[in-house]
Amino acid sequence: MMWKCGKFEFDSTRPVVMGILNVTPDSFSDGGQHNEFADAVAFARQMAEDGAQIIDVGGESTRPGSAEVSVEEELSRTLDVVRQLADLGMCVSIDTRHAEVARACVEAGAAIINDVTGFRDPAMVEVVANCDAGVVVMHMLGEPATMQNDPQYVDVVSEVKDYLGKQAAMLEAVGVARERICVDPGPGFGKTASQTMELMRNFHEFNRLGYPTMVAVSRKSYIGSAYGIDVPADRDEASAQEALMACELGASIVRAHNVPETMKALKNLRPYVLLGLGSNVALVANPGEETEGKIANLQQAITGLCSIPDTQIVDISSYYESEPAYYEDQDTFVNAVVLLRTGVPPKELLKYLHAIENSLGRVREIENGPRTLDLDILDYQMYVGETDELTLPHPRVCERDFVVKPLLELLPHHILADGTIVTAEGATYGKATKL
């Protein structure tokens, strides 16, 4: 997916670093360090040289317990800095919850509006509906002054995900293009340390919304709690590692105080891989329980995937029952798609997959015929090519309903490595139904 922010576009399949520029006297870890105009511009230029593609300018501290700043004061801190950075050709984000500030900064050249209140204010919605800036929709429980007063959730991941989906859909309904929207689960904003940790360890759930996702954990208190680091400014290395973990789970934009440390950590990000799983021959099944036997085959395959070195399962789709494709004189299939991160190259990965297939008694007598297990590499990030052994992306991805439906469940609007957009319209073979 592309994230479109005014004249700027960002490929969300690779992490984009957003450098934090707080022009405030009281931000929780760097208040007062860059609130003079010259210091702010110099620090922004340094972050850009270090690899930040976006500079996020904030003129109001939203740390827990902070008091609201007047619009006039916030503008006096931010507007000249935003204008200068935009004149220097930088992609500037304005971090604000006030519509008047957002409007003035967009007019001054800001290309992104980052709203910690998630566009709850109709006036802010009106601003974004009448410009072409990118938007960051964040989840926050309550207001900064009170958000940490005993935050309660039944299911924090589900509730935050539902809120972000609802707010993003609302923006689309007033004319904000989907490509302009990024979502941020708001770690530490109305969440305890344990609730934030639960969000971060389930970050893949937010990718199922179909928008670029932001990881904004830099120096947050949950990192202090998890790693035993009391001083916020000492949390940069741990923050970078948390950001890397979120990117492995699909985060697109990384908001960070320490850009060099973040860039260093992101060098270890592994490519993502989409695998297709299918079975229509149950090894063990009682009469009438064939579907359960096929599912058992896929579950054994997933267990086998866990043993591949330097590889992590990120997400698994639902199971789908599908009609046989191409060779029709056979039983129905059960299919799924698995999203991985791996450091194993494609041809070597294929050998591991064949070994898993063989362990379940895969027989290759009839092309597209019955099988206990089929494992296909559907898409491998950045790899495009064709050999006798392997073609990437898989040439039949988009025509197979039993692949497209589970794939789009995990990654709506997915674009294959060769630039092909995966859509449901062309999937005519092997019609599939979610079990």
Secondary structure, DSSP 8 states (H G I E B T S, - for coil): -EEEETTEEEETTS-EEEEEEE--S--TTTTTSS-SHHHHHHHHHHHHHHT-SEEEEE-S--STT-----HHHHHHHHHHHHHHHHHTT-EEEEE-S-HHHHHHHHHTT--EEEETT-S-SHHHHHHHHTS--EEEEE--SS-TTTTTSS---SSHHHHHHHHHHHHHHHHHHTT--GGGEEEE--TTSS--HHHHHHHHHTTHHHHTTSS-BEE--TT-HHHHHHHT--SGGGGHHHHHHHHHHHHHTT--EEEES-HHHHHHHHTT---EEEEEEEE-S-SS--TT-HHHHHHHHHHHHHHHHTTSTTEEEEEE---EEE---SS-SS--EEEEEEEEEE-S-HHHHHHHHHHHHHHTT---SSTT---S-EEEEEEETT--EE-SS-EES-TTGGGBHHHHHHHHHHSTT-B-TTS-B--STT--BS-EEE-
